[in-house]
Amino acid sequence: MEWKAYAAEARRGMKALEVYKKQFEPIIKIYAQLREQYDVYTQLLEETGYQYCEETQTGTKKHPLITTLESLRKDILSYASQLCLTPQGLRKIQETAFAQTKKKSGLLSILEGLDA
């Protein structure tokens, strides 16, 4: 997927959560580009047959693609959180985002209406 599609997806999610602001566009663009890069490097790793290690002159070490993907994952999560696209990120700005509301019985609703 191209980064613009990821940006549109992020915008839709933020608008649904009512946290979108036009001023966030530069951050949304970076987040979307990181996700696109993650896709590219994941595809490259798939093409290597998920080769996690590589041989060097000094021995075996972690494949550079793995290191890159790990770094991208952390960055993506950080940006997603700042854009309120993770539960933790949303909770930071909306303390009641995950509060459970108690459902009132029909009788209680009627009785509360009589106070008016």
C-alpha positions in Angstrom: 0.0 0.0 0.0 1.3 3.5 -0.8 1.9 5.9 2.0 -1.0 8.1 0.9 -3.4 5.2 1.6 -2.0 4.8 5.1 -2.4 8.5 5.7 -6.0 8.4 4.6 -6.6 5.4 6.8 -5.1 7.3 9.8 -7.2 10.3 9.1 -10.4 8.2 8.9 -9.5 6.6 12.2 -8.7 9.9 13.9 -11.9 11.5 12.6 -13.9 8.5 13.9 -12.3 9.0 17.3 -12.9 12.8 17.0 -9.2 13.6 17.5 -8.2 14.7 14.0 -6.8 18.2 13.5 -5.4 19.6 10.2 -2.3 20.6 12.1 -1.4 16.9 12.6 -0.8 16.4 8.8 3.0 16.4 9.0 3.0 13.7 11.7 0.4 11.7 9.8 2.6 11.9 6.7 5.6 10.6 8.6 3.5 7.8 10.2 2.2 6.8 6.8 5.6 6.7 5.2 7.0 4.6 8.1 4.2 2.1 7.5 5.0 2.0 3.8 8.7 1.4 4.5 7.7 -1.4 6.9 5.8 -3.1 4.1 8.7 -2.8 1.7 11.2 -4.3 4.2 8.8 -7.0 5.2 8.4 -8.0 1.5 12.2 -8.1 1.2 12.4 -10.3 4.3 9.8 -12.6 2.8 11.9 -12.8 -0.4 14.9 -14.0 1.7 12.8 -16.8 3.1 12.7 -15.0 6.5 16.4 -15.4 7.0 16.9 -13.9 10.5 20.7 -14.3 10.6 23.5 -13.8 8.2 27.1 -15.0 8.1 29.9 -12.4 8.4 33.6 -12.6 8.6 33.3 -12.5 12.4 30.5 -15.0 12.7 26.7 -14.9 12.6 24.7 -11.8 13.2 21.1 -10.6 13.0 20.1 -9.8 9.4 20.0 -6.0 8.8 16.4 -6.3 7.6 15.4 -7.6 11.0 17.1 -4.7 12.8 15.4 -2.2 10.4 12.0 -3.8 10.9 12.4 -3.7 14.7 13.2 0.0 14.6 10.3 0.8 12.2 7.9 -1.1 14.5 8.9 1.0 17.5 8.6 4.2 15.5 5.2 3.2 14.0 3.9 2.4 17.4 5.2 5.7 18.8 3.6 7.8 16.0 0.4 5.8 16.2 0.2 6.5 19.9 0.8 10.2 19.4 -2.0 10.3 16.8 -4.3 8.5 19.3 -4.5 5.4 17.1 -3.7 3.1 19.9 -5.7 2.5 23.1 -2.9 4.0 25.2 -2.6 7.1 23.0 -6.4 7.6 23.1 -6.6 7.2 26.8 -4.0 10.0 27.3 -6.4 12.6 25.8 -9.7 11.0 26.7 -9.6 9.6 30.2 -13.2 8.2 29.8 -12.5 6.6 26.4 -12.7 3.1 27.9 -15.0 3.7 30.8 -17.8 1.3 31.0 -21.3 2.8 31.2 -23.8 1.0 33.3 -27.0 0.3 31.5 -30.1 1.5 33.3 -33.2 -0.6 33.7 -36.3 0.7 32.0 -38.0 1.3 35.4 -35.0 3.4 36.6 -35.1 5.5 33.5 -38.8 6.1 33.9 -38.4 7.0 37.6 -35.6 9.4 36.8 -37.8 11.1 34.3 -40.4 11.8 36.9 -38.0 14.2 38.8 -38.5 16.9 36.1 
